[in-house]
Structure formats: structure tokens, C-alpha cells
């Protein structure tokens, strides 16, 4: 599985998620599509889930078969998985 983090660099500095994570800011996904393996399940994450939902839809239209959006983004991750992550 690939965890694709589409947040900006400054957001990752505030609230990083554990590795391994592929970081490609949302604005760069189309140009860097070759870095994402379409044969591997991809879970897309952002701050709250809105940007990652758009990227997940884009990837599906690009032919990726197993893509999902992490509902609630890093805010939900911090609440439900790792409370040491600072919400912002």
C-alpha cells in the first residue's frame, strides 16, 4: 500500500505522518504521476480530506484501480490513530 500525502511541505513539517509515505503536493500530482504505482493500493491523505478526495478521483480517472481517500485527513489521524500529531 502507498500512503500518498498531498499536503504542502509546511503542513508536513507541522504534522508529519509515519514513513513510508509518498509526499507529492496536490498541485504536482499530475506532473509526477509516474512516481505512483497504479498496481499498488493507494490511500490519499491531506489535512481534512477534501484535497485528498479530489486527488483520489483524479487517480481513478487516470486508471488507478485501488484508490481511496482517508476521510477526515490528518485531523482524523491525529484524533483516532496518533494523538501526538499536532492538529493545525
C-alpha positions as CSV (number, residue, x, y, z in Angstrom):
1,X,0.0,0.0,0.0
2,X,1.1,3.5,-0.8
3,X,0.1,6.4,1.6
4,X,0.1,9.4,-0.7
5,X,0.3,12.7,1.3
6,X,-0.8,15.6,-0.9
7,X,-0.3,18.3,1.7
8,X,2.2,21.2,1.2
9,X,5.7,21.0,2.7
10,X,4.9,23.4,5.5
11,X,2.0,21.2,6.6
12,X,4.2,18.1,6.8
13,X,6.7,20.0,8.9
14,X,3.9,20.7,11.4
15,X,2.2,17.3,11.4
16,X,4.2,14.5,9.8
17,X,2.8,11.0,9.4
18,X,4.9,8.0,9.9
19,X,7.0,6.6,7.0
20,X,6.8,5.1,4.5
21,X,4.8,7.9,2.9
22,X,5.0,9.3,-0.6
23,X,4.7,13.1,-0.5
24,X,3.5,14.8,-3.6
25,X,1.8,18.1,-3.1
26,X,-1.6,18.2,-4.7
27,X,-0.5,20.8,-7.3
28,X,2.2,18.4,-8.5
29,X,0.3,15.1,-8.7
30,X,-0.5,15.4,-12.5
31,X,3.2,16.1,-13.3
32,X,4.6,13.4,-11.0
33,X,2.0,10.7,-11.8
34,X,4.8,8.3,-12.8
35,X,6.0,8.2,-9.2
36,X,2.8,6.5,-8.1
37,X,2.5,2.7,-8.8
38,X,-1.0,2.1,-10.3
39,X,-0.7,-1.6,-9.4
40,X,-0.5,-0.9,-5.7
41,X,-3.4,0.2,-3.4
42,X,-3.1,4.0,-2.9
43,X,-4.6,5.8,0.1
44,X,-4.5,9.6,-0.3
45,X,-4.3,11.9,2.7
46,X,-4.4,15.7,3.3
47,X,-5.4,17.9,6.2
48,X,-9.1,17.3,6.3
49,X,-9.9,15.0,3.4
50,X,-11.1,17.5,0.7
51,X,-7.9,17.8,-1.3
52,X,-7.2,14.1,-1.0
53,X,-10.7,13.3,-2.3
54,X,-10.0,15.3,-5.4
55,X,-6.7,13.6,-5.9
56,X,-8.2,10.2,-5.4
57,X,-10.8,10.9,-8.1
58,X,-8.1,12.2,-10.4
59,X,-6.1,9.0,-9.9
60,X,-9.2,6.8,-10.6
61,X,-9.8,8.7,-13.8
62,X,-6.1,8.2,-14.7
63,X,-6.7,4.4,-14.4
64,X,-5.6,3.6,-10.9
65,X,-7.9,0.7,-9.7
66,X,-7.4,0.7,-6.0
67,X,-7.5,4.3,-4.6
68,X,-9.2,5.6,-1.5
69,X,-9.4,8.8,0.4
70,X,-8.6,8.9,4.1
71,X,-11.8,10.5,5.3
72,X,-11.0,13.3,7.8
73,X,-7.4,13.5,6.8
74,X,-4.6,14.2,9.2
75,X,-7.1,15.7,11.6
76,X,-8.9,12.4,11.9
77,X,-5.5,10.5,12.1
78,X,-4.4,12.7,15.0
79,X,-7.7,12.1,16.8
80,X,-8.1,8.4,16.1
81,X,-4.6,7.0,15.5
82,X,-1.8,9.2,16.8
83,X,-2.7,11.9,19.3
84,X,0.9,13.1,19.4
85,X,0.4,14.6,15.9
86,X,-0.3,18.3,16.3
87,X,-3.6,19.4,14.6
88,X,-3.3,22.7,12.7
